[in-house]
């Protein structure tokens, strides 16, 4: 019976590591996209301000960019927090060699909420894709 418990722990940690690797790719891509959007929005020339003093002022004045940048940045941040908390819970459960408890149930519930949050971030990004493309390619033609 003890061998079955160890096999389950090994499988659980193997799947956690695989999930962590996929999540790391997502976080890197998410934060890179947020950085690229922030740089692009800061480089836009806003005609209503003739004396733009900084790119930060341009960024603040262009409200349309806030939602996609926040979706990218916060989506990646929530995935990082999920991985950290799930690792802590799994380490505690592995050391104590106990069954699922409140912490494990919390992680499962958070994974459910995280899936909806990531879906919301992708919908925000898709909804703003034409607006972002239109503003970025306006001066190129």
Secondary structure by P-SEA (a helix, b strand, c coil): caaaaaaaaaaaaaaaaaaaaaaaaaaaaaaaaaaaaaaaaaacccccccccccaaaaaaacccaaaaaaaaaaaaaaaaaaaaaaaaaaaaaaaacccccaaaaaaaaaaaaaaaaaaaaaaaaaaaaaaaaaaaacccc
